[in-house]
């Protein structure tokens, strides 16, 4: 199935359910969840955070290109955004 143009699979697997997101960087597997609904919600949350971060990374890129921020500020911003997705 798809969510926001992203390929997602929800599969039953002992001892519960797992979510698989076919990200452009490869497969990301989340699991184990008691219900398929919980597995779906987990992958939806991750995709939504990823989309928000990608949008903000574009803003950081633009700010760096016009020298609104320096390379250190850019790196700190990128690290914080990536940490948000992985949290």
Secondary structure as UniProt FT lines:
FT   STRAND          2..3
FT   TURN            4..5
FT   STRAND          6..13
FT   TURN            14..15
FT   STRAND          16..23
FT   TURN            24..25
FT   STRAND          26..33
FT   HELIX           36..65
FT   TURN            66..67
FT   HELIX           71..86
//
